[in-house]
Amino acid sequence: MTSSPLDEYGLNVSHNSSTPSSPSMSIDQLFPALLECFGIILCGYIAGRGNIITSSQAKGLGNFVSKFALPALLFKNMVLLDFANVIWSFLWSVLVAKVVVFAVVCILTLLVASPESRFSKAGLFSIFATQSNDFALGYPIVEALYKNTYPEYLQYIYLVAPVSLMILNPVGFVFCEVQKWRDSPSPQQSKLKIVGTVILQVLKNPIVFMVVIGIASHFILSRQIPVFMAQFLDGLANSFSGSALFYLGLSMVGQLRKLTKSTFVALILLITAKLLLMPLICRGMVELLDKSNVSVNHTSLSNYAFLYGVFPTAPSVAIYAAQYNMELEIVTSGMVISTFVSAPIMYVSAWLLTIPWMDSKPLAAALQNVSFDISVVSLIALVWTVTVMFLSKKFKRLPHLFMMNLLLAQFLVCIGMILWNFIIKQDNIIGHVLSFILLYSSLYSTYLWTGLIALSLVLMKKDDELKVQPAIFMIAGWGIPAFIVGILLIAGEKMPDNIDSAFFYGRAQIISTTVVLSCSILLAGASLMGLSRGTQSPGYEVLDQSSAMGTVEDVRTQNSQETTTNEHSAQTDASINCCACEQARRGNCCPAQPMPDMIASTQESEPPPVPSGQCVSHCESASCILAQEEQLLQHADRQLARHVLLCLLLIVGLLANLSSCLWWLVNQEPGRLYVELQFFCAIFNYAQGFISFGIFGLDKHLIILPFKKRLASLWQSRDRVEQQDSDVPEEIRMTCTQFVRYHQDQCVKDIVQKRRCGEKTLAGVFFGSDLVEWLLRVGLAHDRGEAVLYGEQLLQGGVLRHITSEHEFRDETLHYRFVK
C-alpha cells in the first residue's frame, strides 16, 4: 500500500488516530451567516454608491447605531451575563495577545515612521490592529459556529471588547493627543490636560459607559431586567445587527479613493498584522495561559481565539481618525479591505478547525476539490475581464498589453487545474505530465508577470515610453517558466500516487517554486519602491473618486478658489482643444504624449494630450470637439493606480506561497497551521481571476454607466431629455427656481469658462466636478452625494445640460452648460 504524498511530506498532522471526538463548532450555519452579514453590507454599499442614501443621511443612521441600539444591546447583555461560567484565563489570554500586537505595531511605527507624524501613526495604527468589529460582524459569526456546541462563548464578545477599549485605546489616544500638541503653533497644553482629555474621551464612549452601568445593574437587579424595560431594550437591541451592518456598507463608499501611493505599504502591513498576526498570537496565548483540565474545551477555546483574531477592524477606528484628522486615508481604506478579506479567511479557518483529526488523504482530496471549484468560477470571471479589455480596446496599449498576458496566464492556470482534476484520476502518465506542464508553466508565468508588470510601470514612469522592447517582456514572462518546468521534468523525480500538483515532483518542485517566487517578489517590490520615488506632481499621488468602480481618471487640474488658478486652468483647457481642433483640420494627429492616469502623473504645465495613433476627426462644432476630448480621456488612460493595486495584492499572495514553501523546506512536520496556509495558497493561485475581475472587469463607461442609464430609462419609461416642463415634479421645480433666482449668477462667475478652439468659442462651459465643488463651498450641499443629487435636479429641471445631452449629471470632468 503506497503512502499518500501528504504523509510523505509531513502533512499528516493527526493528533489522535483513534475515533475522532465531536466537533467543537458547527460549520453548517457559517456560510448562511456570512452571506447574511456581507449581503446586508453590500446592500448598504449599493445604497450609498447609488446616492439612495447620502453620506450626510448615513450619519443619522450611524448616530442611531452608536448612541441607541448598541448601548441598549450592551446594557441588556451585561445585566444577564453569567459570570460564573466565564473562563477568565481565556479573557486574560486574548487581552495579553492584544497588548502584544498593540506594542509591536506601536514600537515599529515609532521606529520607522517619519518624525512629523510618528505619534499619530503609532496611536491609530495600534488601535487599528487590535480593535475588532465584535458586535456587528463578530457576534453573528460566533453565534453561527458555537450556538449549538458552546453557547457560553457568545458572552465573551461582550467582555473582550470593552476591556480592550478601556485599556488599549486610551494609550492610542495619548499618542494622538501628543501629536496634536506637537502640531499646534503654540504648544502650551500641559501633560495633565492631555491625560484628562483622554480619560474624558474614554468615559464618553458609549461602549465603555454602558458596560459600567450594565455591570452595576447586574448586581443591583440580580440578573433580572424589569418587565417594563424588557420590551423596550429588546426592540432597540434587536435593531442593532441589521442597521449596524447596513451602516458599515454605507461607510465604505468612497473610502478607496483616498488611497495614495505612499499608503500602500503601510496598509498592507496593517492588514497583515490584523488578519494574520493577531489570530496567531491570540491562539498561541490561549494555548500557553489557559490551564483548563478538559482538553476538548482547551482546543475549542484556542480555535475560538484564532477566529476572534480574524474579525476585521471596527468602523469606530475611522471615527477616531476623523476626529483627530490624522491618517484618515490609511485607516478608512484598511477598514474596507480588511472587512472583505476577512470573509474567506474566516470561512476557510472555521472549516479546517472543525476537523478534530486530520488524515492526509482526505485533506489532499479536499484541497483538490477546493482548487477545482475555484478554478471553474475564476474561469468565468476571467472570460468576462478579457472580453471587457477587448471591447474597451485597451489591450493594444501599454501596460494593458502586459496585463492581457497575465490574464491569459491566469486563464491557462484555471484550464490546467480543471484538466488536472480529471486526468490525475486516470492511469495515464503522459496525460499527467502534459497537464502538469500546462498547469505549472502557466502558474509560474502568473508569478513572473507580477514582477514584470511592476517593472514596466517603473520604466514608463519618466516619459511614458518603455525603454525595452515589449517582446523581451513576452519572452521572459513565458519563456522562463517553460524553461524551469522543462528542467524540472528532466532533473526532477516524479512522486508516485500523487494527486497534489504542488508536490508532483517533490522537493525539486518546491525549490523551483521558491526560486520563482523569490525573484518575482524582489523584482516587483523593488519596482514599486522605485515607482514611489522621484519627483512627481502632487496630483500623481491621489486616487480619484472614480477609482472605486470605473476606469476613467480625473484629469482636471486641482481647482483653487483663487482667480489666477482658474485663469491658468482655462488657458490649459483651451490649449487642449486647440490641439484637437487645429490638428484635425490638417488631418494630423496630436503628438504622442503620456495620458494621465488614475494616479494623475501629469505636471500642471503639461495638458492632457491625445494618445498616440489616434486622430481627431474633422469636427466643425466646438461642442463636438469637447465631446471628443471627453471620449479620448475616457478610453486612453493607462490606469497606473489599478496596475499598482493589482501588483500589491498579487505580492501578498506570492508572499503566502513563499512562506508555505520555506515552511515545508525548514520543517518536515509543519502541522495544522501549515495545512491552513496550503489552503490559502490554493485559493490565491486559482482565484487570481477574481482579483483581476474586481480591478479591471467593471469598466465604468462600458458596463456600469450604460446599465445605469438603461435602468433609469426603464424606471421612468421615457427619456429625461424629452420631458415637458409640466412633467417636472414640484420639488425639482422649486429647487431650480431657487437656484436660478439666487445662485446662478454667482455660480457663472465662479466656475463657468469660455472654451476657445481656433476660431471657435464655446461659452458657458464648466465641469460637473466644478459645480459639485461650488455647491459644497457655498453650502447648498453637505457632501458630494447631495451635490450630485442637486445637480441632477438642475438637469431634470432644464437649468443645465450636458453639451451633447448624452450624460446625466456626474461628478466628473464632463462638460455642462447652463441653458437659461
N, C-alpha and C positions, 0 to 999 in steps of 0.2 A: 504494500500500500504506500503510495507516494505521499509525501507531506505537502501541505499547502505552501505556496511561496510566501504567504504572510507568516507562517510558522518559521520558515527558514530565515526570514529577515527580521525576526524579532517582534512581530506584530501580535503574537499570541500573548495577550495580557490578561489571561484568565486569572481571576482572583480565587476561584474555587471551582474545582472540577466536578463537584457534586451538584445535586439538583439546585437550580437557581432559586433564590429567595424571591419573595413577592416584590414587585416594583415599588419604589418609594414615591413615584409620581405617576399621574395618569396623563399620557400623551394624547389621548383621543380628542380631548377638548381644546388642545393648544392651537391647532390651526384655525378652528372657528373663532377662538378668542383673538388671535392675531388678525384674522380677516375683519372681525368686528371693529377692533381698535383702529387699524390702519384704513379701513373703509370710511369710518367717521372722520379721521384726519384728512383723507383725500376729499371728502365732501366739503370740509371746511376750506381746504386749499382751493378747490374749484370755485367756491362761493367768493373767496377773496380775489382770486385771479380774474374771474369774470365780472368783478365790480358789483356783484349782487350785494355784498356787504363790504363797505369801505373800511379802511383802517381806523378811521375815527369811530365808526359804529362798532367795530370789533373791540375797541377799548371798553365800551359799555359792557359787553359780554365778559371781557376779562375781569372787570371790576366785580361783576356778579359772582364769577367763579372763585376769585381770591378772597372776597370780603363777605360772602354769604354762604355759598354752597360748601366750600372747603372748611371753613370754621365750624359749620354745623356738623359735617362729617367727622371731624376730629373730636369735637366735644362728645358726640354720641358714642364713639368707639372708646374714648378714654374712660367714660363712665362705666361702660360694660366690660372693660378689659379684665381678664382673669390673670392677675399677676402670679398666682400660684403655679400656673403651668408654663411660665416663661423660663426658658433656658438662658440664664444670664450670661453664661460663658459664650454663647453664640453672639449675643449683642456686643460683649466686650471684644470678641474676635473681629467682627465687622468694623467696630469703631477703631480698633488698632490698625486694621487694614486701610481704612480711610485716612487715618493720621499719617501712615507711611506714604501713601500715594500723594497726599497733600504736601508733605515735607519734601518728597523727591521733586515734584513739579515746581514747588516754590524755590528750592535751592538752585535747581538747574536754571530756572528762569532768571534768578538774580545774577547768576554767573555769566549767562550767555547774552541776555537782553542788553540793549543799549542803555546807557546811564539816564537818558532823558525820560524813559518810560518804564524802567525796570520794576518799580514798585507796583504800579498799576497792573502790569502784566503778571507779576508774581501773585498778587491777590486774586485777580479774576481768573487766571488760568488754573490756579489751585482749586478754586471753587468749582470751576467748570469740570475738572477731572473727578470731583468727589460728590457733587450734588446730583442725585438721580431723580428722574421723573417717577417717583414712587407711587403716587396716588392715582394719577390719571392713566398711566400706561402700565406701571408695575403691578398694581393690585389686580387688575383683570387677568394678567398672565399667571400670577401666583394662584389666584382662585381657580383657574382652569387646570392647573397642574396638581394642586395639593388639596383641593376641597374634599375629595373622597378618600385621601390617604392620610394627610396630616393637616387637618383644618386649623389647628392651633398656629400654624406657620403664618396665617393671614394677619394675625395681630402684631407680628414683628415689624410689618411695614409701618405701623403707627408709632413704633418705639424707636426704630433706627433713624428715620428721617428727622424728627425733632432734636434728637441728641446731637447729630452731626451739625444741624443748623445752629444750635446753641454753643457748640464748642469750636467748630472749624470756621464757619462763616465769619464770626467776629474777627478772627485773625486776618482773613482776607480783606475785610472792611478796613482794618487798621492800615494795611498796606495801601489801599486806595486813598484813605484819608491822608496818609503821609505824602503820596504822590500829589494829591490836591493841594496840600500845604506847600510842597516844593514848587509847584507851578504858579502859585499865586504871586502877584507882583510884589506884595509886601507881606511876607510870611511872619505873622505875629501871633498865630494861633498857638496856644500852649498845649503841651502834651496831655494835660488833664482834660482839656476841652475835647481833644481828639478821642480820648477814651470815653468821655461822656457821650459824644455823638454816636460812637459805635454801639454803646450799651442801649441808648435810646432807639437806635435803628433796629436792634435785635428785639427789643421788647415790643416795638410796633409791628413786628412781623406777625401776621395772623396765625401762622402755624405754631410759633412758639407761645403766643399768648393763649390760644385756645387749648394747647396741650397742658399748660399750667392750670388753667381754670378747670379743665376736664379731670385732671388728676385729683385736684382738691374736691371736686364734686363726686368723684369716685368713692371717696371715703365718707363724705357727708351724706350722700344719698344711698350708700350701701349697695352700689352697683344696680340701682333701680332708677330708671328715668320716670319722673312723674307722668301720669296719664295725660294731663293737659298739655304736656310738652312733647310727648312721643310722636304724635302725628305731624306736628309742625316740624320737628327735627328730621323725621323720615322724609318729608316732602323736599326739604332743602338738600339733605344728604343724597337722596336718590337722583337728584338733578345734576350732581357733580360730574359723574363719569362721562356722560354724553356731551355735556356742554364744555367740559374741560378739553376733551379730545377735539371737538369741533373748533374751539378757540386755538388749540395748538396748530391745526391746519391753517387757520386764518393768519396766525402769527408767522407762518413760514413764507407767506407771499412776499416776493421781492427781496428776500434776505441774501440770496446768492449773488445778486447784482453788486453787493458791497464788497465782494472779494477783490483783492488786489494780488499782484504777483508776489509781493513781499509777505503776504499772509499765508501762502500755500504751505510752506514748510512747517510753520508753527501750527497750522490747522491739522495737518496730518499727524504730527507728533501728539497733539492734544487728543485727537480721536483714538490714536493708538493707546495712549495712557488710560483713556476712559473705558474703551471696549475690550482691550486685551490685557493690559497690566492690572487694572482694577479687579476683574474677576479672578485672575490667577492668585493675586495676593489675598483676596477675601477667602478663597478656598484654602490656601495654604495656612492662613491664620486660624481658621476653624479647625483644621486637622491638627494644628500644633497646640492650641489652647483649650479646645473642647475635651473635657475629661469624662465624657459620658461613657457609662459601662455597657450600653447597648450598641453593638457595632452597626446594626442596620440604621438606627437613629443617627449615629455619628456620620455614616456615609450620606444619609439623606440631608443632614444639615450642611455638610461640605458641598454637596451638589446645589443646595438651595443658595448657599453663599456665592457660588460661582454664577448662578443665574441672576442673583441680585446685582452682582457687579456689572453685568451686561446691560442693565437698564440704561437707557440713554440719558443725556443731560436734561435737566429740568428747564422749562422756559423762563423760570424766575431768574436764572443767571443772566439772560438777556436784559431783564428789567434792571438788574444791578448795574450792568454795563451802561445802559441808557441813563440811569440816574447819575452816574459819575461821568458820563460822556467819555468813556475810556474803552478802547479795544472792542468797540461795538461790531466792527466788521468780522473779526475772528469768532467772537462769541456767538453771534446770531447765525452765521454760516455754519459753524460747527454744530450748533443745536439742530439745524435742519438735517445735515448729513448724518450725524450720529443717530438720529431718530430712525432713519430709514435703513441705515447699515445694521442697526441692532436687530432688526426683524429676522433676517436669515441666520444671524449668529445665535439668537435665542432659540430658533426652531431646531437648528442642527445640534446645538448643545443639549437641549432637552431630549431630543431623540436619542442621542448617544448615551446620555446619563440614565435613561430608562433601562438600559441593558445592564443587569446586575452582574452578569458574567459574559465574557467576550471570547467567542471562538473565532479563529482566523477565517475559516471558510465562509460562514455567514457574513462576516464583515467584508470579505472580498466581493462576495456576491452583491451585498448591499451597496458597496462603493461603485460597482459596475452598473447597477440599476440606476443609481443617482446620476452617474455620468451620462448614461444613455438618455434618461428623461430630460435632463437639462440640455443636452445637445439637440434634441428634437425641437424644443421650444426656442432655443437660441438660433437655430437654423432659420426659423420663420422670421425672427427679428432681424437677422442679417439680410435676408432677401428683401425685406421692406427697406432697410437702410441703404442697400446697394441701389435699389430702384429709385429712391429719393436722390441719391448722389447723381445718377444718370439723368434724371428728369431736370434737376437743377443745373446740370452741365458744369458742376464744379470739379468733376473728376479730371478735367483737362488741364487744370492749373495746379501749381504747387502751393502748399504741401498736400492738397487733396489727392494728388496723384499717388503719393506715398500712402495716404490714408486708404485709398482703394486697394492697395497691395495688402495692407493689414487686414482689411475686411475680407479679402479673398483668402488669406491665410486662416482667419477665424472660420470662414465658411468651410474650408477643407478640413479643419480640425473637427468640426461637427460631423461632416461626412465620414471622416476616418473613424470616429468613435462609434457612429451608427453601424458602419461595416464591421468594426471590431466586435461589437456586441453579438453579431450573428455568426461571424466566421470563427471566432475563438471557440465556439461550442462544437465545431466540426473538427474532424481529424484530418486537417489539410495544412501541412507545413508551409507550402508555397503561399497559400492564402493568408496564413498567419503573418508571414514575413512581408508580403506586399501590403497588407492592411497596416502593419506596424510602420512601414516606410512612409505611407501616406500620412498616418496619424502624427508621428513624431517629427518628420521633416516639416510639416505644417505647424506643429506646436512650437518647435524651436524657431520657426520663422516669425511667429507672433511675438516671441520673446525678443528677437533681434530687431524687429520693426519698431518696437517701443523706443529703443535707443536711437535707431536711425531717424525716426521722425523728430525726436528731440534735437538730434544733431542738425537736421535740415533747418529747423527753426533758428538755430544759432547762426548758421551760415547765411541765412536770408535776412538776418536782423539788420544789418547796416544799410544796404541799398536794395533790399528785396530781390536780389538775384542770387541764385545758387552758384557758388564758385566751382562746384564739381558737377560733372555730367550726371544727370539722373540715372543713366544706365549703370553707373558704378554702384549706386544705392540698390538698384534692382538685383545686380549680381550678388552683392553682399547679403541682401535680405533673403534671397532664395538659394544662392549657391553655397554659402557657409553651412546652413542647416543640412542641405543634401550631402555635403562633404562629411560632416560629423556623423550623420546616420550611416553613411557608407563605411566609414572607419569602424563604427560600432558593429556593423554586420560582419566585417572581416575579422576584427580582433576580439569581439565580444563572444561570450558563451551563453547560448540560449538556455533559459531555465525551463525545466520540464513541468508540464501540467500547470502552467501559469496563466491565469485569466486576467491578471492585473497588468495593464500595459506599462505602468510605471516601473515594474520590476522584470520586464520581459527579458532583458539582457543583464540582469543582476547588478553587481557592484559597478561594472564598467559603465552601465547606463546612468547610474546615479552620479558618477563622477562627470560624465559628459554633460548631464543636465546642470550640474553645479557650475561647470565652466561657462556654459552658455548664459546662464542666469547672472553670474558674476560680471561677465563682460557687458551684458546689456544694462545692468543696473549702474555700473560705473559710467558707461557711456551716456546713459540718459541723465543720471544725476549731475555729472559734470556739465552736460549741455544745458540743462535747466538752470544751473548755477551761473553759467556764462550768459544765459539769456537775461537773467535778472541784473546783471552788472552793466556798466556803461551808461552813457548819457542818453536819456530819453526825455521826451516832453512829459509834463505832468499828466497829460491825457493818456499816456501809454500805460499808466498804472491801473486805470479804473475799468472795471467791468460794467458795461452798460446795462440798463434795466431790461433790455430785450434779451439778455443772455440767458435768462431762466428758461425760455421756451423757444425763441426764434433764432434766426440766423443772420439778422441784419444788425450791423453795428452802428452805433451813434457816431456820426462823423462831423457833427457840428462843433464849432469852436465853443468852448465853455463861455457862455454869455455873462458878462459882468453888467452890473447896473449902471456903470459909467458910460457916458455917451461916446467916449473915444473908442472903447472896445466895440460898441455896436457899429460905429463907422468902419472900423477895421474889418469887422465881420462882413459888412455889406460889400466892401471892396473885394474881399476874398471871394465871396459868392459870385460877384459879378465877373471876376476873372475866370471862375469855373465855367460859367455859361458862355462867356466869350470864346473860350477854347472850344466848347462843344459846338457853338454856332458857326464860328468862322471856319474851323477845320472841316465841318460838314459841308459847307458851301463849296469848298475846294475839293471835296471828295477825299480828304486825307483823314488820317487817324490822329488823335491826340497822342502825345509822347507816351511811351511805355514807362509808367512810374508806379510805385507801390500803392495799392489800395489800402485804406485804413481798415483796421480790424476791430474785433470786439474789445481787444486791448488796443486802443487807438494809438498807432505808432507815428502819426504824422506830426511834424512841427507846425507851429502857427504860421510860419512863412510858407509852408507847402500846402496848397489847397488840394482837396481830394481829386485826383485825376481820373481820367477814363482808362480802363485797363488795356493792356497790350492786346493788339489783334482785334479790337472792336471799334468800328467806326460808327459815328453818329449819323443816322440817315438825314438827308436833306429835309429840313423842317422849317416852314415859314412862320409858324406860330410860336411866340415866346412861351406860351403855356405848354405847348408840345415839347419844347426844349427842356423845360423844368421837369416835365413828366419823364422824359428820357433820362435826365440826371437821377431822378428817384430810382428808376429801374436799374441803372448802372450801379448805384450804390447798394441796391438790394441784392444783386446777383454776382458781384465781382469781388467780394471780400474774401480774405484768406482765413478768417476765423482763428486767429492766433490763440486767443484765450481758450477756445474749445479744444484745440490740439494740446495746449499745455495741461489743461484739466484732464484730458484723456491720458496723457503720459503719466501724470502724477497718480491717477487711480490704478493704472496698469503697473506702475512701480510698486505700489503696495502689494499687489498680487504676486509680483516677482519676488519680493522680499519674503512673503509667506512660503513660496515654493523653495527658495534658497534655504530658509530656516528648516524646512522639512528634510531637505537633502543633507544638510550639515548635521542635523539632529540624528539622522539614521547612521551617518558615517562615524559619528563620535560614540553613539550609544546603541549597541546592538539589541537592547531590550528597552525601547523607548516608552512603552506603556500607553495608558488610555489617552493622555493628552496628545500624544503623537498621532494616534488614530483620529482624534478630532481634527488635528491640523491637516491630516491627509484628506479628510472630507472637505475642509475649507479650500484646500488647493484644487481638488477635483471640481468643486463648484466654480472657482475662479477660472480654471483652464477652459472649461466648456461653456461658461456663461459670459465670456468676454463680449459676445454679441449683444448682450443686454446693455453693457456699458456704452458700446458704440451706438446702439439704438437710442439710448437716453440722451446722448450728446449730439448726434448728427441725424437721427431718424425723424425728428419732428421739425421739419422745415417750416418756419412761420409763414412765409409768403407762398409756399407751395401747397401746404396742407391746412395749417391751423386757421389762417385768416380766410381762405376761401370757404372752409367748412363753417366758420362762424358767420360769414356773410350769407351763406346759403341757409343756415339755420334761422338767422334773423329774418330773411326773406319769407321763409315758410311760416314763421311765427306771426308775422304781420300781414301775410297774404297779399302784400303789394309792395312795390318799390318805394323807398322813402323819398326818392327824388321826385316822384310823381304825386306826392301828397299835396292836396289843396290846403289852403290856409285854414279852412273850416275844419279839416281833419286833425289839426294840431290840438292836443289836449290843453285845457285851460292853464294848468300848472306850467307847461312849457311856454305858452304864450306870455304869461306874466313874467317869467324869467327873462325872456327875450326882450320884452318891453322895458323892463328894469335895466337890463344891460345897455340897450341902445340909448336910453334916455340919460343914464347917469355915468356910464363907464366906457362906452365905446370910443369917445373922442380921446380920452386919456390913453386907452389901450392902443389906438392907432399911433399916437405919438411915441409910445414906448417900444413897440415891437414891430410895427409894420415898416417894411423897407421897399425901395424900388429896386427891382432886379433888372440890370441892364445887360443886353447881349447884342453886341454890334450896334446896329442901328435901331434895334427894338428895345422897348422898355415895358416891363410888366409892373404896374403899380399895385400897391395894397397887398403884398405877399408876405406871409410870415410862416414860420414852422409851427406845427401843432405843439411841439415841446416848449416853444417860446410862450405860447398862450397859457400852457399849464403853469409854467414858472410865474407868469404875470398874475394869474388868478391866485396863486399861493401868496405872492408878495403883497397883494392888496387886500387879502383876507376874504375873498369870495369863495374860497375853498380851503378846507383844513388839511387835506392831503392830496396826493396825486390822483388817487382814485376818484375823489369827489370832483377834482378839476376836470378829469376826463368825462365824467357824467355831465358836468356843467357845459363843457364844450360840445358834447353830443346833443344836448338840448338846444344850444345855439344853432347847430347844424340842422336839426329837425325843424326848428322854427324859421329857417331861412335866413338867419343873420349871417352865417358864413357857409362856405362850401369848399370842397377840395377843388383844385384847379381843373381837374378833369372829371370831377364828380364820380370817381371810381372808388373812393375810400370813405369809410365813416371817420369820425374824429378819433385820432390816436395820438398818444404821447410819443411821437417820433418825429424824424426830420422829413415829414411830408408837408408839401406846400398847400396852404389855405389862403383864402382872401375873404374879406367882408363883402357881402352882397349889397347891403344898404349903407 
